[in-house]
């Protein structure tokens, strides 16, 4: 893309965003949720992050346990031959 095409595309995007913003009932942004609803969404996202971290921790512990058992099995078989 040339610089002129990029500038033209950026102008079209800016125009579309400004038209979309003019339809929004609030002047402070494009979010149509009330403050308690926004806080509830933030809490859900925070809860999801904590759940993902906990699941990754459990998965990592399980993988380490399996690796330890595999290592012990291999070492045990090599030691007795």
C-alpha positions as CSV (number, residue, x, y, z in Angstrom):
1,X,0.0,0.0,0.0
2,X,1.2,3.5,-0.8
3,X,1.2,6.3,1.7
4,X,-1.8,7.9,0.0
5,X,-3.9,4.8,0.3
6,X,-3.0,4.4,3.9
7,X,-3.9,8.1,4.6
8,X,-7.2,7.6,2.7
9,X,-8.0,4.5,4.7
10,X,-7.1,6.1,8.0
11,X,-9.4,9.0,7.1
12,X,-12.3,6.7,6.3
13,X,-11.8,4.8,9.6
14,X,-11.7,8.1,11.6
15,X,-14.8,9.3,9.9
16,X,-16.6,6.0,10.6
17,X,-15.6,6.2,14.3
18,X,-16.7,9.8,14.7
19,X,-20.1,8.9,13.1
20,X,-20.4,6.0,15.4
21,X,-19.5,8.1,18.4
22,X,-22.1,10.6,17.5
23,X,-24.8,7.9,17.9
24,X,-23.7,7.0,21.4
25,X,-25.9,8.4,24.1
26,X,-23.0,9.1,26.5
27,X,-20.5,11.7,25.8
28,X,-17.7,10.0,27.8
29,X,-17.3,7.0,25.5
30,X,-18.9,4.3,23.5
31,X,-19.7,2.0,26.4
32,X,-23.5,1.6,26.9
33,X,-23.2,-0.2,30.2
34,X,-23.9,1.5,33.5
35,X,-21.2,1.8,36.1
36,X,-22.4,-1.3,38.2
37,X,-22.6,-3.3,35.0
38,X,-19.0,-2.2,34.0
39,X,-17.8,-3.2,37.4
40,X,-19.5,-6.6,37.1
41,X,-17.8,-7.2,33.8
42,X,-14.4,-6.2,35.3
43,X,-15.1,-8.7,38.2
44,X,-15.9,-11.5,35.7
45,X,-12.7,-10.8,33.8
46,X,-10.7,-10.8,37.0
47,X,-12.3,-14.1,38.1
48,X,-11.6,-15.6,34.7
49,X,-7.9,-14.6,35.0
50,X,-7.7,-16.2,38.4
51,X,-9.4,-19.4,37.2
52,X,-7.0,-19.6,34.2
53,X,-4.0,-19.1,36.5
54,X,-5.3,-21.8,38.9
55,X,-5.9,-24.2,36.0
56,X,-2.4,-23.6,34.6
57,X,-0.9,-24.2,38.1
58,X,-2.8,-27.5,38.4
59,X,-1.8,-28.6,34.9
60,X,1.8,-27.7,35.5
61,X,1.9,-29.7,38.8
62,X,0.3,-32.7,37.0
63,X,2.9,-32.5,34.2
64,X,5.8,-32.3,36.7
65,X,4.4,-35.3,38.6
66,X,4.2,-37.3,35.4
67,X,7.7,-36.3,34.4
68,X,9.0,-37.3,37.9
69,X,7.3,-40.7,37.6
70,X,8.7,-41.2,34.1
71,X,12.2,-40.2,35.3
72,X,12.0,-42.6,38.2
73,X,10.8,-45.4,36.0
74,X,13.6,-44.9,33.5
75,X,16.3,-44.6,36.2
76,X,14.9,-47.6,38.0
77,X,15.1,-49.7,34.8
78,X,18.6,-48.5,34.0
79,X,19.9,-49.1,37.5
80,X,18.9,-52.7,37.7
81,X,20.4,-53.9,34.3
